[in-house]
Amino acid sequence: MKYILIILILYINVSAQNYKEFAAQFNYEVDYNTAVKKAKLEKKDIMFFMIANFCPWCSKFEKVVLSKNKINEGIHKKFIPLILNREEHNFPDKFKAPIVPIIYIVDYKTNKIKNEIVGYSNRYKFIRLVQE
């Protein structure tokens, strides 16, 4: 039992760092306030991708959808991309999601949620949003 707990803790720590590596590689913000300032400056809405350490679908969404060059270019053209880990609690309470992955489209003027895309199964809705 002790070894299982140690392995689980190590896995969670590695998973927690993976999203920051993804963010660095694909030029996503990892600070909510920085993303808000940048969005107002560039007059673009925020595409806020909420993940969690334990979520295999979050990792799959990053690898299968978000990491594609055409999609990444579309995201950066239309949005300020932001990725945060739900377990780190470094975001406003209005974004407390019971389900991950979830993507919020946040209005740069009002800071209100304009759209939500919940779960990996809605990747096609997300791709249409980016490509429009």
Secondary structure, DSSP 4 states (H G I P E B T S, - for coil): -HHHHHHHHHHHHHHHHHHHHHHHHHT-B--HHHHHHHHHHHT-EEEEEEE-TT-HHHHHHIIIIITSHHHHHHHHHHEEEEEEEGGG--S-GGG--SSSSEEEEE-TTT--EEEEEESGGGHHHHHHHHH-
